[in-house]
Amino acid sequence: MFILDNPTLRPVALGLTAIGVLAGAVGTFAVVRRQSLQGDAISHAALPGVALAFMFGGRSPLMILLGAAVTGWLAMSLVKGIVSRSRVPFDTALAGALSVFFGFGLVLMTYLRKLNEVLSTRPAEGMLEEWLEPHARDATKHGLEKYLFGQAAFLEDADVTTIVALGAAILAMLALFWKQFKLASFDREFAASLGFPMRALDYLMTSLIVFTVVLGLQFVGVVLMSALLVAPVVAARQWVDRLGVLCLLAGIIGGVAGFAGAVIGHQRSGLPAGPVVVLAVTAIVVASILFAPRRGLVWGSKKVRVSG
């Protein structure tokens, strides 16, 4: 195949396909639990973790993504704590955490960039500037802004190996706790009566979503990663009813969108692959809403004409 023979396109296509499959499968539970904005909050809350990991010497993608995972998980823990100890609704707490963490991340990244500009004209003053000077220069050189919108074009074979390995571990956990996740998503009271540890299951599901988000953060970006979690599930839901089939089909749709985004972005040089992936999955969503049997708008309009 021409993709496997192309050393530039191959890692991008394989990496985005793997991220799409993973996001579609894991995002299924975010949607069926009516917590679709959870992925959006996690992706935005991960931004300060990226900046803080860099400020404390993290340079490898693994260390930076670990920092992103920590702040993403902290944000969701904070949301769950607020909801359980107050009358604040889940979506309100989620929106608050998203705004605060994302704003904090932007402040840190902007400060590092501005500090580098200042230090280019004068020497560092004070302990803080002296400590931050090498990090500010490296932040500008490495381009931390790529985590906002992603840079899938820089995917390498080593990145694909990491994505596939960690993605396989996440999917294995999803399969291992499938029965518990399924029951907890549709009938929490019954699951609790059976002795299932509901809080632990919630944190485990949140952790899987966090790692899925941060895994695609560098290549799809903070702003767009949430769409890759939700859109494949929305499209798949128009076609199927069973949870297992929904999860499988959402993964396939996410993988197809990732593959299509990589190929189109490569053929149309200059188009970033991340946004093209989101546009591809959006096109699948629109087609599914229009043409899916039984639920599609076109199908429904035909039934109205026949019955009339």
C-alpha positions in Angstrom: 0.0 0.0 0.0 1.2 3.5 -0.8 0.7 4.6 2.8 3.0 1.9 4.3 5.6 2.8 1.7 5.5 6.5 2.5 7.8 7.2 5.5 6.2 10.6 6.1 2.5 9.6 5.9 2.8 6.2 7.5 3.3 7.2 11.1 0.7 10.0 10.8 -1.9 7.8 9.3 -1.3 4.9 11.7 -1.1 7.2 14.8 -4.3 9.1 14.1 -6.1 5.9 13.2 -5.1 4.4 16.5 -6.1 7.6 18.4 -9.4 7.6 16.6 -10.2 4.0 17.5 -9.3 4.5 21.1 -11.2 7.8 21.5 -14.3 6.3 19.9 -14.3 3.3 22.1 -13.6 5.1 25.4 -15.8 8.0 24.5 -18.8 5.6 24.3 -19.1 5.5 28.1 -18.7 9.3 28.4 -21.7 9.7 26.1 -24.0 7.0 27.5 -23.3 8.3 31.1 -24.4 11.7 29.8 -21.0 13.2 30.6 -20.0 14.2 27.1 -18.4 17.4 28.3 -16.0 15.4 30.5 -13.5 14.9 27.6 -13.7 18.7 26.8 -12.9 19.6 30.5 -10.1 17.0 30.7 -8.4 18.2 27.5 -8.5 21.9 28.6 -7.5 21.0 32.2 -4.5 19.2 30.8 -2.9 22.4 29.5 -1.4 23.7 32.8 0.1 20.2 33.3 1.9 20.5 30.0 3.3 23.9 31.0 4.2 22.8 34.6 5.9 19.6 33.4 8.0 21.8 31.1 8.9 24.3 33.8 10.1 21.5 36.0 12.4 20.0 33.4 10.2 17.6 31.5 11.3 17.6 27.9 10.3 14.1 26.6 6.7 13.7 25.3 6.1 11.0 27.9 6.9 13.4 30.8 4.9 16.2 29.4 1.9 14.0 28.8 2.3 12.6 32.4 2.0 16.2 33.6 -1.1 16.7 31.5 -2.6 13.5 32.9 -2.0 14.7 36.5 -3.8 18.1 36.1 -6.6 16.5 34.0 -7.2 13.9 36.7 -7.0 16.6 39.4 -9.6 18.7 37.6 -12.0 15.8 37.4 -11.4 14.8 41.1 -12.1 18.4 42.0 -15.4 18.3 40.0 -16.5 15.1 41.7 -15.6 16.5 45.1 -17.6 19.7 44.5 -20.7 17.8 43.2 -20.7 15.3 46.1 -20.3 18.0 48.8 -22.5 20.7 47.5 -25.6 21.4 45.4 -23.6 22.5 42.4 -24.7 20.4 39.3 -22.1 18.3 37.5 -22.1 20.3 34.3 -21.7 23.6 36.2 -18.7 22.3 38.2 -17.3 20.9 34.9 -17.6 24.2 33.2 -15.9 26.0 36.1 -13.0 23.5 36.2 -12.6 23.8 32.5 -12.4 27.6 32.5 -10.1 27.9 35.6 -7.6 25.2 34.5 -7.5 26.3 30.9 -7.0 29.9 31.9 -4.2 28.9 34.3 -2.5 26.9 31.5 -2.7 29.9 29.1 -1.3 32.2 31.7 1.7 29.9 32.2 2.4 29.4 28.5 2.0 33.1 27.8 4.3 34.0 30.7 7.0 31.6 29.5 6.8 33.1 25.9 6.9 36.7 27.2 9.7 35.9 29.6 11.8 34.6 26.8 11.2 37.8 24.8 12.2 39.9 27.8 15.3 37.9 28.6 16.5 38.2 25.0 17.1 41.9 25.7 18.4 41.8 29.3 19.9 39.3 31.8 17.7 37.4 34.2 16.9 39.3 37.5 16.0 37.5 40.7 15.8 33.8 41.6 12.6 33.1 39.7 13.8 34.5 36.4 17.1 32.7 36.8 15.3 29.4 37.4 12.8 29.9 34.6 15.3 31.3 32.0 16.3 28.0 30.4 12.7 26.7 30.5 11.4 29.9 28.9 13.9 29.5 26.0 13.2 25.8 25.6 9.4 26.5 25.6 9.7 28.9 22.7 12.1 26.5 20.9 9.9 23.4 21.4 6.7 25.3 20.6 4.4 24.4 23.5 1.5 26.1 21.5 1.3 22.9 19.5 -0.6 21.3 22.3 -3.4 23.8 21.7 -4.2 22.6 18.2 -1.9 19.6 17.7 0.8 18.9 15.2 0.1 15.4 13.9 2.5 16.0 11.0 5.4 15.4 13.5 4.3 11.9 14.4 7.2 9.4 14.2 7.3 5.6 14.3 8.3 5.7 18.0 5.2 7.8 18.8 3.0 5.3 17.0 4.5 2.5 19.1 3.7 4.4 22.3 0.2 5.2 21.2 -0.6 1.6 20.2 1.0 0.2 23.4 -0.8 2.6 25.8 -4.0 2.4 23.7 -4.0 -1.4 23.9 -3.6 -1.2 27.7 -6.5 1.2 28.0 -8.8 -1.0 25.8 -7.7 -4.0 27.8 -8.9 -2.3 31.0 -12.1 -1.3 29.3 -12.7 -5.0 28.3 -11.7 -6.3 31.7 -14.2 -4.1 33.5 -16.8 -4.1 30.8 -19.6 -5.7 32.9 -19.1 -3.3 35.8 -18.9 -0.2 33.5 -22.0 -1.2 31.6 -24.1 -1.8 34.7 -22.8 1.3 36.5 -23.7 3.4 33.4 -27.3 2.3 33.1 -28.4 1.3 36.6 -26.2 2.7 39.4 -28.5 1.7 42.2 -28.6 -2.0 41.1 -24.8 -2.0 40.6 -24.3 -0.6 44.1 -26.7 -3.2 45.5 -24.6 -6.0 44.0 -21.6 -4.6 45.9 -19.8 -2.9 43.0 -17.4 -0.1 44.3 -19.1 2.7 42.5 -16.7 5.5 43.5 -13.7 3.3 42.4 -15.4 2.5 39.1 -16.1 6.2 38.5 -12.4 7.1 39.1 -11.2 4.2 36.9 -13.5 5.3 34.0 -12.3 8.9 34.5 -8.7 7.8 34.5 -9.2 5.9 31.2 -10.7 9.0 29.6 -7.9 11.1 31.0 -5.2 8.9 29.5 -7.1 8.7 26.2 -7.3 12.5 26.0 -3.7 13.2 26.9 -2.5 10.5 24.5 -4.0 12.4 21.6 -3.3 15.9 22.9 0.0 16.4 21.2 -1.3 15.4 17.8 -5.0 16.6 17.8 -4.7 19.4 20.4 -6.6 20.6 23.5 -9.3 22.3 21.5 -10.2 19.4 19.2 -9.6 16.3 21.2 -13.0 16.4 22.9 -14.7 16.2 19.5 -12.9 13.0 18.7 -14.3 11.5 21.9 -17.9 12.4 21.3 -18.5 12.6 17.5 -17.8 9.0 16.6 -20.3 7.8 19.3 -23.0 10.2 18.1 -22.6 8.9 14.6 -22.6 5.2 15.7 -25.6 5.7 17.9 -27.7 6.5 14.8 -27.1 3.0 13.5 -27.1 0.6 16.5 -28.7 0.1 19.8 -26.6 -2.4 21.7 -23.7 -1.0 23.8 -21.1 -3.5 22.7 -21.8 -2.9 19.0 -22.0 0.9 19.7 -18.5 0.8 21.2 -17.1 -1.2 18.3 -18.7 0.9 15.6 -17.6 4.2 17.4 -14.1 2.9 17.4 -14.3 2.1 13.7 -15.7 5.5 12.8 -13.0 7.2 14.9 -10.3 5.2 13.2 -11.7 6.0 9.7 -11.9 9.7 10.5 -8.3 9.6 11.8 -7.1 7.8 8.7 -9.0 10.1 6.4 -7.7 13.2 8.1 -4.1 12.0 7.8 -4.4 11.2 4.1 -6.3 14.4 3.2 -3.9 16.6 5.2 -0.9 14.9 3.4 -2.4 15.2 -0.1 -3.4 18.9 0.6 -0.1 20.1 2.0 -0.5 22.9 4.4 -3.7 21.5 5.9 -3.2 20.5 9.6 -4.3 16.9 10.1 -6.0 17.4 13.5 -8.7 19.8 12.3 -9.2 17.7 9.1 -9.8 14.6 11.3 -12.6 16.6 13.2 -14.1 17.7 9.9 -14.0 14.1 8.6 -15.8 12.7 11.7 -18.3 15.6 11.6 -19.1 14.7 8.0 -19.8 11.1 9.2 -22.0 12.4 11.9 -24.0 14.5 9.5 -24.4 11.6 7.1 -25.5 9.3 9.9 -28.1 11.7 11.2 -29.5 12.1 7.7 -29.4 8.6 6.3 -29.3 6.1 9.2 -32.2 3.6 9.0 -35.0 4.2 11.5 -33.4 7.3 13.0 -32.2 9.2 10.0 -34.0 12.4 9.1 -34.3 11.3 5.4 -35.6 7.9 6.4 -38.1 9.5 8.7 -39.4 11.9 6.1 -39.9 9.0 3.7 -42.0 7.1 6.2 -44.1 10.2 6.8 -44.8 10.4 3.0 -45.7 6.8 2.7 -48.0 6.7 5.8 -49.6 9.9 4.6 
